[in-house]
C-alpha cells in the first residue's frame, strides 16, 4: 500500500533496530483519510471470505478495524486489556505479552460478541513477534469460530511473528512489510528483495 509506505517514511521514526514509532498517524494521532484507505485495502484482501465480524485489540487496532468493518459491512469487536466493571462474566480470555510495554496482559471479550457461527477477521496495527495476533486467534478459537485471516497494518518482517502465524496456518495480509530498521533507516521488504 503505497500511501501507507509514504506515511511511514515521512512521519515514522526508527527508535531502534526493532521499534518503529508511528504516533503521527496510527497509534496516538490518527489520520482518518489514511485509515479509510487502510480499511478499503483490507476489504480488497479479504473480500469473499464470508467475514461476519472483525476482532482487534485495544487501542491501536481499533481505528483500522473500524474502517475495515465499515468497508466490509460487519461489526467490530475489540478485546480489552484492562479489567472493567461491565466486563465481568462469560468471557473469552487469552494471555498476550507486549514487547513494547514489556508486560503480559489478559485480554478479554464477552462471549456474546463471538460465537461458533462467526467467521472472524483479526486486524492489528503491528506484527512483530505475533503475540497479539496469536492471543486474538486463541479467543476466536475458544468461541468455536473460524479465523478468516489476519490483517496487519505494519509487519516487521525481520521478527518471528509473520512466520509463527504462517506456521499455524493463518492467512496473513500485511499492508506494509518492514525489512529493516537498522541505523535509523526504514527499509521495506520489496526494496531489500529488489
N, C-alpha and C positions, 0 to 999 in steps of 0.2 A: 504494500500500500504506500504509494509514493508520498502522499500528503503527510502521513504519519512519520515516514523516514525524514522528511524535510523538517518537521517539528522537532524530532529528536536531535537532529544535527544543529538546528538553530537555537533551541532552547534547553536541550538536555545537557547535563553535566556529568561526566565520568568522575565520581568522587574517589574511586579506587579501581583496581582491576576487576572487581566484582559488583560494585554498586553504581547504578545509574540513577541520577536524580532528575525526575520529570515533573516536579511540582508546579511548573508554569502552566501545564495544560492537562495533566491527567490525575494526579493524586493529591492535590491540595487545591489549586485553582483549576477549574475545568473549562476547556474550550468547547462550547456547545456545538459549533459547526463541525469541528473535528469529530466529536462524539457521534454526530449524526452520520458522518461518513463511515465511522467505525461500525456503527450499527448496521448500515447497509452492506458493508463488506462481510460481516458475519452472516447476514441473511443470504448473500450470494454463495458463501461457502457451505452453508448447512441447509439450504432450501431443499425440500423434497425428502427430508429425514423424518417427517411427521412429528416435529417437536411440539410438545404440549406445554412446556414450562422451561424457564431459564433459572439456573441456580448460580449464585455468586457468593462471595464472602464480603462482609462489610469491611471497610467502607470504600476502598478504591475500585472495587469491581462493580459498584452499583451504577455509575454513570454509563459505562459502555454497555452494561447489561440492559439497562432501561431502554437505551436506543436500539439495541438488537431486539428486545421484546416488542418495541413499537414497530419495527420493520417486519418482524415475523408474525405479529398479531397474537402474542402469547404473554401470560403473566410472568413476572419476575419475582423470585423469592431470594432473600439474602440470608445466609447463615450468620447468626450473631456470635460474636466473640465474648461478649460480656453478659453477665447474669442480668436478668430483667425480672421485675415483679410480675409482669404479664406473661412471661415465657417460662412456665414452671411445671408443666406436665405434658405427657405424651410427646416426648422429644426424641428426635433422631440426633445422635451426637457422634463426634469423632474428635480425635486429638490432632492438632496441627502445630508444627514448630515453625516459628518465624525467624528466618536467618537475619533479616533486617533489624528486628526488635530483640533478637536473642532470647526468646521466651516461647513457652508452649502454652497454647490455649485450647480449651474445649469449645468447639463450635457446636451450635445447636439450631435445629429447625423444627418447628412444630409439625408433627406428623400429618396434620390435616392439610398441609400445603403440598405434599408429595405423596402419591400413592402408587400402588402396583400397576396401574394402567398408564402411568406417565412415561413419556419419552423426554428426557431432560438434557438440555444443552448447558454445559458448565462453561462459565466465562470468568476470566480473571485478568487483572491488569498486567501481571508479570508471571513468567515461568522461569524459575531458576533451578531449584532442587526438586521441584514437583510436590512439595509437602502440602500446599494448599489445595491443589487440584486433586491429589490423591485423597485427602480428607473429604472434599466435596463429593467425589465419586463414591467414597465409603457411605456417606449419608444417603445418596441416591440408591445404592445397592441395599442398604438397611431397609429402605422403604419398599423394596421389591420392584423398583422402577428400572428403566433402561437408560443407560448413558448413551445419548446420541452422538456425543463428541465433546471435545474441549476446545473452546475458543480462547486464544491468548492475544492480548494487545501487543506486548513486547516479550519476546523469548530471548533469554540469554543462552544461546545455543552451545556455548562453551562450558556450561554447567550440566549436571547429571539429570536434571528434571525431564527434558524432552525425551531422552532415551528411556528413562524409567516408565513414562506414560505409554510410549510406543510398545515397550516390552509387555506391558499389561494389556495391550490390545486396543487401546483407545485411539480414536481418530482425532488427531490434534491439528488444529489450524492456527498458525501464528501470523499476525499481520506484519510484524517487523521482527526480523531474526538478527540478533547481535552476535557477531563472531568474536569480537574482542573489545575490551575497554582499556587495554594496556596503554600506559604512558598518557592517560587522559584523552586518548583519541578513540572515538566511536567508529567502529567498522562493522558493516553489515555482512552477513554471510555471503550474499551474492558478490560482494566486492572481493572477498578472500578467494572465492572459487573461480573468479574470472581470469 
